[in-house]
Amino acid sequence: MEISKGEQDRSTLAQEYLTRRNSLRQRFEDERLGKLTLFDEASKLFKPITSAVSKAREQKTAEVKKVTDVLERLPAQIATEANFNPIAALFGEPLQANQRLL
């Protein structure tokens, strides 16, 4: 049984296609695994820094929450004293939004 020139060309073309496909597939997997390896190495390298930053962030968040809770529980009188207007204290009347100082 003899193989014709056209069948031989198709066979060669199919073989080249399969070779290129497998080569590209292997290269993609190598790149992906290479990136994962780099990520793992970087995460191991920077783990002390990231864990310290994470702990500091948690501490700061807890502190801010404590301060926020305390501020929410302040009596209204202290809150109005915090918004003290010295001009109103001097002249007896608070400035309205549409009034000017000069």
C-alpha positions, 0 to 999 in steps of 0.5 A, a space after each residue: 500500500 503506497 501513500 500518496 503525496 497529498 496524504 503525506 503532506 496532510 500527515 506532516 501538517 498534522 504532525 507539525 500542528 500537534 507538535 506546536 500545540 503540545 509545545 505551546 501548551 507546555 510553555 503555558 504550563 511552565 509560565 503559569 507554574 513559574 509565576 506560582 513558584 515566584 509568588 510562593 517564594 515572595 510570600 515566604 520572603 515577605 511573610 514577616 513583614 505582611 504578618 506584622 503589618 496585618 497585626 498592626 492594622 488589626 490593633 489600629 482598627 481596634 483602637 479606632 473602634 474604641 475611640 469611635 464608641 467613646 465619642 458616640 457615648 459622649 453627652 450632648 453638652 460636651 459635643 456642643 462645647 466641642 463645636 464652640 464658636 468664639 465669635 458667637 460667644 463675643 457677640 452673643 449671636 451665632 453667625 448664620 451661613 449667609 452672613 460674613 465676618 467683615 
